[in-house]
Amino acid sequence: MNSCRMSNAVNAGVAPALSTPVCDRVVLNDEAFQRTLSLERKRTERSRKPFLLMLLEFGDVLPSENGHRALGKIVSALSTSTRATDVVGWYKDRSVAGVLFTEIIIDDQSSIISTMMARVSETLSKTLSLDQFNQVRMSFHLFPEPWDGSMFDRPSNPMLYPDFSDQDDRRKYRFAVKRIIDIVGSGIGLLVSAPIFLVLAASIKLTSKGPIFFRQQRIGQHGTPFTFLKFRTMFTNNDHSLHKEFVKKLIAGEVGPSSNGNGNGSGNGNGNGNGNGHGVYKIMGDPRVTRIGSFLRRSSLDELPQLVNVLKGEMSLVGPRPPVAYEVEAYEIWHRGRLIEAKPGITGLWQVNGRSRVKFDDMVRLDIRYARNWSIWLDLKILIQTPHAVLLGEGAY
């Protein structure tokens, strides 16, 4: 197939441009292909129109001359089965090739996979030796990818969880510094707040029956569950269905800001019942909350035990708030990004930007923005702003 040949730049292992014509098809280099894959991921999370990623890992096959000819033949074979909207390129330069089959119909998934496997396998078997053919690995990844078995299982999708061993030394250093800050900060915090712990523990024990601490399973980074600690602010043996129902409606955008004590806002966004023109997206006047619990919530002192979670490495001082399991069940696909992008924290952009006055979707956007723009200086800025937000008590109920 002489008409199918790689450009001189690609044969030489150089990729100065974002794409290279192969068999009259544009083959994206790894940078452009990864960028396209990321954009398609965001699009499918919003539109719910799935796409399929096929990866062909060639190992040591492609650097050879036969390997380059094989890629040309593979692209040619794919051209007869792909549409103009499908994308062919390098997932990893000269070692892993990829094809994006966009906006596929779910019912046709198995048919598409079997067809692609048959065509590519036939081409490879005719072009490569048996030893070379056995080195080729083929995998398929459906986006948006379901979390198989349990919603807490870590998806196998390569783009959701990049290989952190490939991170540059500077990024690794910053993460190490963040962990050191977490350890030192939580350790000092526990020592300094020890007297406060004793006073609050006594107050909780004397004013209501039950344990001092509230323990709950929360969902951490990558869907890993852990035991979340707070000072108990509610009566024991209460019904959680009120909060569960409210959370589901809040995530679905079916409640508006409210201050009337029942958590059922009108949905019109006005929420001016508290006299300042700003409603809150949280149950107010919750009958399950104790008298001392109301004070602890307004002052955020109920969060102090989470310093133990930080010290153990389950949380960070700064990061997204860890959700409960039934909250995750109600998530839209794109909401999951807040579980993936960063370790959960005690404080974050959401807390210093209005807390319960922020809509759920906006809270998720703040969490994702924090994770993608994270730096040590951003953490320090949020930590400095947190006491001011706590003292004002804005959005704390």
SELUMRO-482722 format. One line per field, with one value per residue (C-alpha): residue number from 1; residue in one letter; x, z, y. Coordinates in Angstrom, 2 decimals, decimal comma. Layout:
N
i	c(NUM|...);
aa	c(A|...);
c1	c(X|...);
c3	c(Z|...);
c2	c(Y|...);
// end
This chain:
397
i	c(1|2|3|4|5|6|7|8|9|10|11|12|13|14|15|16|17|18|19|20|21|22|23|24|25|26|27|28|29|30|31|32|33|34|35|36|37|38|39|40|41|42|43|44|45|46|47|48|49|50|51|52|53|54|55|56|57|58|59|60|61|62|63|64|65|66|67|68|69|70|71|72|73|74|75|76|77|78|79|80|81|82|83|84|85|86|87|88|89|90|91|92|93|94|95|96|97|98|99|100|101|102|103|104|105|106|107|108|109|110|111|112|113|114|115|116|117|118|119|120|121|122|123|124|125|126|127|128|129|130|131|132|133|134|135|136|137|138|139|140|141|142|143|144|145|146|147|148|149|150|151|152|153|154|155|156|157|158|159|160|161|162|163|164|165|166|167|168|169|170|171|172|173|174|175|176|177|178|179|180|181|182|183|184|185|186|187|188|189|190|191|192|193|194|195|196|197|198|199|200|201|202|203|204|205|206|207|208|209|210|211|212|213|214|215|216|217|218|219|220|221|222|223|224|225|226|227|228|229|230|231|232|233|234|235|236|237|238|239|240|241|242|243|244|245|246|247|248|249|250|251|252|253|254|255|256|257|258|259|260|261|262|263|264|265|266|267|268|269|270|271|272|273|274|275|276|277|278|279|280|281|282|283|284|285|286|287|288|289|290|291|292|293|294|295|296|297|298|299|300|301|302|303|304|305|306|307|308|309|310|311|312|313|314|315|316|317|318|319|320|321|322|323|324|325|326|327|328|329|330|331|332|333|334|335|336|337|338|339|340|341|342|343|344|345|346|347|348|349|350|351|352|353|354|355|356|357|358|359|360|361|362|363|364|365|366|367|368|369|370|371|372|373|374|375|376|377|378|379|380|381|382|383|384|385|386|387|388|389|390|391|392|393|394|395|396|397);
aa	c(M|N|S|C|R|M|S|N|A|V|N|A|G|V|A|P|A|L|S|T|P|V|C|D|R|V|V|L|N|D|E|A|F|Q|R|T|L|S|L|E|R|K|R|T|E|R|S|R|K|P|F|L|L|M|L|L|E|F|G|D|V|L|P|S|E|N|G|H|R|A|L|G|K|I|V|S|A|L|S|T|S|T|R|A|T|D|V|V|G|W|Y|K|D|R|S|V|A|G|V|L|F|T|E|I|I|I|D|D|Q|S|S|I|I|S|T|M|M|A|R|V|S|E|T|L|S|K|T|L|S|L|D|Q|F|N|Q|V|R|M|S|F|H|L|F|P|E|P|W|D|G|S|M|F|D|R|P|S|N|P|M|L|Y|P|D|F|S|D|Q|D|D|R|R|K|Y|R|F|A|V|K|R|I|I|D|I|V|G|S|G|I|G|L|L|V|S|A|P|I|F|L|V|L|A|A|S|I|K|L|T|S|K|G|P|I|F|F|R|Q|Q|R|I|G|Q|H|G|T|P|F|T|F|L|K|F|R|T|M|F|T|N|N|D|H|S|L|H|K|E|F|V|K|K|L|I|A|G|E|V|G|P|S|S|N|G|N|G|N|G|S|G|N|G|N|G|N|G|N|G|N|G|H|G|V|Y|K|I|M|G|D|P|R|V|T|R|I|G|S|F|L|R|R|S|S|L|D|E|L|P|Q|L|V|N|V|L|K|G|E|M|S|L|V|G|P|R|P|P|V|A|Y|E|V|E|A|Y|E|I|W|H|R|G|R|L|I|E|A|K|P|G|I|T|G|L|W|Q|V|N|G|R|S|R|V|K|F|D|D|M|V|R|L|D|I|R|Y|A|R|N|W|S|I|W|L|D|L|K|I|L|I|Q|T|P|H|A|V|L|L|G|E|G|A|Y);
c1	c(0,00|2,51|0,03|-0,24|2,97|3,97|5,42|9,18|8,67|6,76|9,18|11,98|10,12|9,52|6,07|6,39|2,77|-0,44|-1,43|0,03|-1,79|-1,79|-3,74|-5,65|-6,69|-5,40|-3,51|-3,17|0,00|-0,25|-0,69|-3,55|-5,16|-5,10|-6,59|-9,34|-10,05|-10,34|-12,79|-14,88|-14,98|-16,36|-18,85|-20,20|-20,55|-22,92|-24,70|-24,78|-23,95|-21,36|-18,18|-15,74|-11,96|-9,94|-6,27|-3,66|-0,50|2,33|5,18|8,43|6,70|6,12|9,66|10,59|9,97|7,40|5,65|5,21|3,82|1,50|0,12|-0,56|-2,49|-4,36|-5,43|-6,50|-8,58|-10,14|-11,03|-13,54|-15,30|-15,07|-16,88|-15,46|-16,31|-14,16|-10,62|-7,40|-4,16|-1,40|-2,44|1,28|3,67|4,87|3,80|0,01|-2,40|-5,99|-9,32|-12,30|-15,65|-17,88|-21,59|-22,14|-25,41|-25,08|-26,95|-24,25|-21,34|-20,64|-21,01|-18,57|-16,03|-16,20|-15,97|-12,96|-11,21|-11,76|-10,55|-7,49|-6,51|-6,72|-4,57|-1,97|-1,76|-0,99|1,59|3,39|5,17|3,51|5,94|5,18|1,43|1,52|3,02|0,02|-2,56|-6,03|-8,40|-11,72|-13,00|-16,55|-17,17|-18,85|-17,60|-19,84|-18,28|-18,63|-19,68|-20,03|-20,17|-17,06|-14,99|-12,19|-12,91|-10,28|-10,48|-6,96|-7,95|-9,86|-6,81|-3,52|-0,34|1,00|4,40|4,72|4,30|7,19|9,41|8,11|4,52|5,58|7,44|4,38|2,21|4,83|4,84|1,02|1,14|3,77|1,59|-1,37|0,60|2,15|-1,05|-3,34|-0,84|-0,53|-4,28|-5,00|-2,55|-3,80|-7,48|-7,16|-8,74|-11,57|-12,09|-12,60|-15,06|-17,10|-17,08|-18,45|-21,08|-22,30|-22,42|-24,27|-26,93|-28,06|-27,79|-25,41|-21,75|-19,54|-18,38|-20,46|-18,95|-20,16|-18,97|-17,93|-16,54|-12,98|-10,77|-11,28|-14,43|-12,58|-14,83|-13,50|-14,87|-15,56|-15,41|-17,38|-18,65|-22,23|-24,71|-27,92|-30,02|-29,31|-31,49|-32,98|-34,36|-31,90|-34,58|-35,24|-31,67|-31,44|-34,50|-33,31|-29,86|-31,34|-33,59|-30,73|-28,44|-31,25|-31,84|-35,37|-35,00|-34,27|-32,64|-34,71|-34,64|-38,08|-36,92|-38,21|-35,59|-38,23|-37,31|-39,55|-36,92|-37,07|-33,61|-34,74|-34,59|-34,81|-36,55|-33,50|-33,52|-30,25|-31,43|-29,60|-31,16|-29,37|-29,32|-29,56|-32,20|-32,74|-34,39|-33,67|-35,51|-32,86|-30,16|-29,48|-29,14|-25,38|-25,27|-26,69|-23,88|-21,26|-22,51|-22,66|-19,14|-17,86|-16,37|-18,07|-15,42|-12,44|-12,28|-11,60|-8,03|-7,68|-8,82|-6,19|-3,44|-4,35|-4,15|-7,85|-8,43|-6,44|-6,69|-7,89|-10,01|-13,59|-16,03|-16,41|-19,95|-22,12|-22,96|-26,52|-25,25|-22,91|-25,81|-27,62|-24,60|-24,69|-21,74|-19,75|-20,22|-17,92|-14,98|-14,94|-14,26|-11,48|-9,56|-8,46|-8,39|-11,32|-10,61|-11,88|-12,03|-11,95|-13,06|-16,69|-16,38|-14,77|-17,21|-20,55|-20,81|-24,51|-25,40|-23,81|-25,84|-24,71|-23,56|-21,58|-20,03|-18,89|-17,44|-15,51|-14,16|-13,04|-11,55|-9,58|-8,23|-7,16|-5,54|-4,14|-0,96|0,58|-0,12|-3,79|-4,03|-2,43|-4,79|-7,84|-6,52|-6,00|-9,54|-11,20|-11,12|-12,78|-15,52|-15,98|-16,18|-18,78|-20,68|-21,86|-23,74|-23,19|-26,40);
c3	c(0,00|-1,27|-1,21|2,57|4,05|7,10|6,69|7,03|10,31|11,85|10,44|12,10|15,38|15,28|15,68|14,99|13,89|15,57|12,79|9,94|6,82|6,51|3,71|3,24|6,89|9,47|12,27|15,36|17,39|21,04|22,32|19,93|20,41|24,21|23,95|21,62|23,96|26,92|25,03|23,93|27,53|28,73|25,87|26,50|30,24|29,41|26,32|27,47|23,86|24,34|22,39|22,22|22,52|20,94|21,95|20,09|22,13|19,85|22,32|20,34|17,02|15,61|15,74|13,00|9,32|9,24|12,17|10,29|7,29|9,63|11,01|7,48|6,72|10,01|9,25|5,79|7,26|9,78|7,06|5,59|8,94|10,45|9,73|9,14|12,74|14,13|15,18|14,61|16,37|18,82|22,41|23,19|20,42|18,32|20,94|21,37|18,59|19,30|17,54|18,87|17,62|18,52|19,37|18,98|19,76|22,89|21,32|18,66|21,10|20,94|17,17|16,79|19,07|17,33|13,89|14,86|16,50|13,42|10,93|12,87|13,85|10,23|9,06|11,78|11,20|7,50|8,19|11,34|12,31|14,89|17,55|16,68|16,53|20,02|21,32|20,20|22,89|21,99|24,49|24,36|26,72|26,70|27,74|29,99|31,76|34,40|37,75|37,60|40,58|42,94|42,51|44,67|42,34|40,61|36,87|34,62|32,12|31,45|31,07|34,35|36,31|34,74|35,78|38,54|38,18|34,93|36,67|36,52|39,55|40,28|40,56|42,77|44,97|45,35|46,34|48,88|50,30|50,46|52,49|54,82|55,34|56,10|58,68|60,39|60,21|61,54|64,27|65,50|65,17|67,37|70,03|70,09|70,06|72,76|75,47|73,09|72,41|76,13|76,57|73,51|74,43|77,88|76,43|73,96|76,63|79,17|76,80|74,96|75,11|72,75|71,70|71,52|67,97|64,86|62,61|59,06|55,93|53,40|49,90|49,36|46,30|43,61|45,39|48,40|51,49|54,88|58,36|58,60|62,05|63,42|66,78|67,08|66,38|66,15|68,43|68,16|66,32|64,05|60,56|57,76|55,05|55,31|54,41|51,81|49,97|50,18|48,80|45,81|44,99|45,51|43,09|40,55|40,83|42,14|45,22|45,41|48,17|51,32|54,85|56,01|57,99|55,78|53,07|50,35|48,52|45,80|43,18|41,92|43,24|45,27|48,75|50,50|53,61|55,77|55,15|53,24|49,77|49,72|50,37|51,34|49,68|52,92|55,34|57,92|61,29|61,13|64,12|64,39|65,41|69,13|70,74|71,16|67,69|66,12|67,68|66,57|62,99|62,83|64,24|62,23|65,44|64,66|61,94|64,33|64,64|60,90|61,73|62,66|59,13|57,73|59,93|58,77|55,11|54,36|53,89|53,28|54,96|51,63|49,09|48,06|50,80|51,00|50,05|51,63|49,62|48,74|47,44|45,01|43,84|42,72|40,91|37,27|35,38|35,33|39,09|39,65|38,70|42,24|43,54|41,05|40,81|44,42|47,94|50,07|52,50|55,57|53,73|50,09|47,49|48,18|51,89|51,36|48,57|50,32|51,44|51,60|49,55|46,50|44,20|44,02|40,38|41,19|44,18|41,93|39,46|42,29|43,45|39,95|39,33|42,56|41,64|38,16|39,30|42,53|43,96|47,40|47,24|46,44|49,49|51,70|50,34|51,12|54,59|55,31|54,10|56,06|59,55|58,11|56,53|59,78|61,92|59,62|59,63|56,06|54,71|57,87|59,20);
c2	c(0,00|2,57|5,46|5,07|6,40|8,33|11,79|12,21|14,02|11,12|8,52|10,45|10,44|14,21|15,77|19,51|19,84|18,85|16,45|14,42|13,16|9,38|7,73|11,00|10,87|13,32|11,56|13,77|13,77|12,77|16,33|17,11|13,69|13,99|17,48|16,24|13,33|15,68|17,93|14,94|13,75|17,08|17,16|13,67|14,31|17,15|15,78|12,11|11,13|8,36|7,81|4,91|5,10|2,30|2,08|0,02|-0,45|-1,56|-1,94|-2,22|-2,84|0,64|2,08|-0,39|0,22|-2,57|-0,94|2,34|0,50|-1,38|1,87|3,10|-0,08|0,11|3,69|2,59|-0,23|2,12|4,60|2,15|1,80|5,27|8,50|11,95|12,83|10,00|10,89|8,93|9,82|8,97|8,39|8,11|9,10|6,14|3,57|3,76|4,69|5,68|6,13|8,08|6,82|9,77|9,85|6,14|4,39|2,29|-0,64|-0,82|-0,86|-4,60|-4,58|-1,67|-3,33|-6,70|-5,07|-2,97|-5,90|-8,09|-5,47|-4,37|-7,92|-9,04|-6,16|-6,70|-10,45|-9,85|-7,18|-8,31|-11,48|-13,68|-12,43|-8,79|-9,45|-10,92|-7,67|-5,62|-4,90|-3,65|-2,04|-0,21|2,47|3,78|7,38|8,33|5,23|3,62|2,83|-0,94|-3,05|-0,12|3,62|3,73|1,50|3,37|3,38|1,83|4,67|5,93|9,56|9,77|8,73|9,79|8,05|10,28|8,63|10,59|13,94|16,32|16,69|20,18|18,95|16,03|18,48|20,69|17,71|16,67|20,21|20,15|16,94|18,40|21,48|19,18|17,19|20,22|22,28|19,54|18,62|22,19|22,67|19,67|20,83|24,43|23,46|20,76|22,99|23,88|20,18|19,54|22,43|21,46|17,77|18,59|20,93|18,29|15,57|17,74|19,09|15,94|12,18|10,45|10,33|13,39|12,70|12,09|9,45|9,00|7,25|9,88|9,49|10,65|11,06|8,40|7,23|5,82|5,74|6,82|7,59|11,31|12,98|15,94|17,06|15,79|18,58|16,53|14,42|10,70|8,19|10,84|10,28|11,14|10,93|14,69|15,53|12,76|14,01|17,61|16,74|14,91|17,87|20,33|18,46|18,20|21,96|21,47|23,68|27,36|29,42|29,45|30,80|29,68|26,70|23,92|23,82|24,05|27,19|28,57|27,93|31,50|32,35|35,35|33,87|37,21|35,94|36,54|40,24|40,55|39,63|36,31|32,93|29,76|26,35|24,41|23,14|25,88|25,50|21,77|20,22|17,49|20,01|20,52|23,93|23,60|22,01|25,16|27,21|24,69|24,81|28,61|28,89|25,88|24,49|21,18|20,74|20,65|16,81|16,63|17,64|13,96|12,99|15,36|13,95|10,42|11,49|10,92|14,65|17,81|21,19|22,60|20,76|19,86|18,82|15,02|13,91|11,23|8,12|9,11|12,43|10,66|8,49|11,65|13,16|14,06|12,57|15,81|16,26|13,27|15,47|16,86|13,34|12,74|15,97|16,49|15,07|16,35|19,17|21,00|24,32|25,37|27,89|27,04|27,79|31,20|32,12|31,96|28,32|27,41|30,50|28,89|26,65|23,04|23,24|26,38|24,63|21,79|24,28|25,96|22,58|21,61|25,05|24,77|21,33|22,35|25,61|24,27|25,72|26,11|29,84|29,22|26,92|29,57|32,22|30,06|29,22|32,94|33,78|30,96|32,59|35,69|33,56|31,63|34,77|36,30|33,01|33,60|30,63|28,57|26,99);
// end
